[in-house]
């Protein structure tokens, strides 16, 4: 399964993102979508899974959950927009992770690209940075990877034009 992970589009979507999305079996959006047209367009080119973020209004909060928990080719995945990161999880997130026991925990919000293991909770953590133009980040980023029999393989960082 080929996955494209993005976050923090803040209503921005361009042809480059759509091209990468169309090459994925699934696109996962870790919140701060901005405008529903972003997820509408992504859903036209791939299977979409998303959570809402802190800037997302009522329409997006009705369409998407705060936390997504699902299995993808044998890998338990948990996505939450404001999640923090290993060693500095947002309040309550550590307990949610302990209950869900994901092999992969994904967060957005920080606009900081980060992939690291959490040996204390036994999962891989990912934050794809920010795909949109709003925020302090200098380069827009996405993550692309494959899941094969519950294992993440071929992890790539996609750097887009500077914001």
Order of alpha helices (4+ residues) and beta strands (2+ residues): beta-alpha-beta-alpha-beta-alpha-beta-beta-beta-beta-alpha-beta-beta-beta-beta-beta
